[in-house]
Amino acid sequence: ESVSEGHPDKVSDQISDAILDEFLRRDANSKVACETLCTTGLVVVAGEVRSEAYVDVQAVTRRVINRIGYTKSEYQFDCNSCGILSAIHEQSSDINQGVVREAEEEQGAGDQGIMYGYACWETVELLPAPVVLANRITSLLTTCREEKLISGIGPDGKAQVSVQYAFGVPERVDTIVISCQHDADKGPDELREELRRLVIARACHDVRIDENTKIFINPSGRFVLGGFEADTGLTGRKLMVDTYGGLAPHGGGALSGKDGTKVDRSGAYMARYVAKNIVAAGLADVCTVSL
């Protein structure tokens, strides 16, 4: 499964990461754990921060929402008019004394955790084929909207891809499901044809789609009410989308809004780095690293 950048949960992830980035840009030693909740007309930013920097949370949040494309009042959530509540407080001194050490190499982690890294030979990205295909589809949904290759589609969207394997080798695409937010006057047949031609054909150009491949586009029949008019967003609720699509173990920790002392993020990145290099070096076809 994959979701577009306008999916409510992914909007929350991006706001948390943008606030983290801004703190680190101004003070590289910032300690940040930022969580974001988004709902109709409202964003709540909470978390713990220790930093010498000041960050305008409202300005950063509105910039992210604007970039993603929530710029119209009919979405019931737009960058200029949504309310933004900041409930960020200082990092616990108990945690800080375990993290910050005089000698940099003695720096501690902010918490315990279980992290997994995974890699396989199936694609040049060293990721499972269905994960790569689903991510390509949602990326192309955004490209087609931003470059106006398809008119009348909104920021919210998701995709799911099922791949049939034979003896551990990806053989063919069995099923593709795409849900794409659209304007009320957008014809469903026109949208299906455009998504098949401009999204599915491009995303799946190097895999086998045959006459038995099942393709479902907006299977409920209509997806006008999307984004925050129909759903609520929360940081860290797309763990499988952010990693290996459920095809590898997951320790349960989210990635977004956390500086490098949070092992949920830095440990997961290092585990992936190790697994990827083991497969790239030809030492294994598939590798899982657990920390």
Buried (B, 14 or more C-beta within 10 A) or exposed (E): BBBBBBBBBBBBBBBBBBBBBBBBEEBEEBBBBBBBBBBBBBBBBBBBBBBEBEBEBBEBBBBBBEBBBBBEEEBBBBBEEBEBEBEBEEBBEEBBEBBBEEEEEEEEBBBEBBBBBBBBBBBEEBBBBBBBBBBBBBBBBBBBBEEEBBEBBBBBBBBBBBBBBEEEEBEBBBBBBBBBBBEEEBEEEEBBEBBBEBBBEBBBEEBEBEEEBEBEBBEEEEBBBBBBBBBBBBBBBBBBBBBBBBBBBBBEBBBBBBBBBBBBBBBBBBBBEBBBBBBEEEEEEBBBBEB
